[in-house]
Amino acid sequence: MKNIYKKIATFAALPLLIPLIAMQFTDEVQWGFFDFIFAWVFFTIFGITYYSIAKKIDSPYKRALARIAIILAFLVVWVELAVGIF
């Protein structure tokens, strides 16, 4: 069981390669150490929540709705942190 959490945490680090590589080619992307840590924690929490809730729901319809709700919540928080719409 804990092995899946390690996989989720490892997989959550993969999107962080995008800003890391972008920082090598442009000055418009300026992330600090804590930005990477925060993003990794944010992606990891999203992944664990997504996995845990999807695993507990038996109905395919309810599981799909739960996944959509989790993804939408993730996107709302991500956009809010990025540009502060609300």
Steps between C-alpha positions, in 0.01 A plus 500: 500500500772746589679411180225674298553819701870492414410462134256790520761719670758409237259559214404837652859617449489446122302818411759700693751426227316746275579815703844363588589465132332830410713680758808394305385675182306808610494755780119513497475186712645567842421231751673469834567192709178542700296541182612154390433352846153656514411381148623148578294486821197640316526239221562220750196592711290516182623158388442332835153656530412396146616143559343464846157627408486312170593179679224528762209564263342192341260657251669594170269800460573635847870427455505704178319789668742490793800502266360795307433688824854436625653611170289816492592582860867447414475731199316772694764501772782488244361795302435696819857449618639586157311816416255575782169510312275489806 
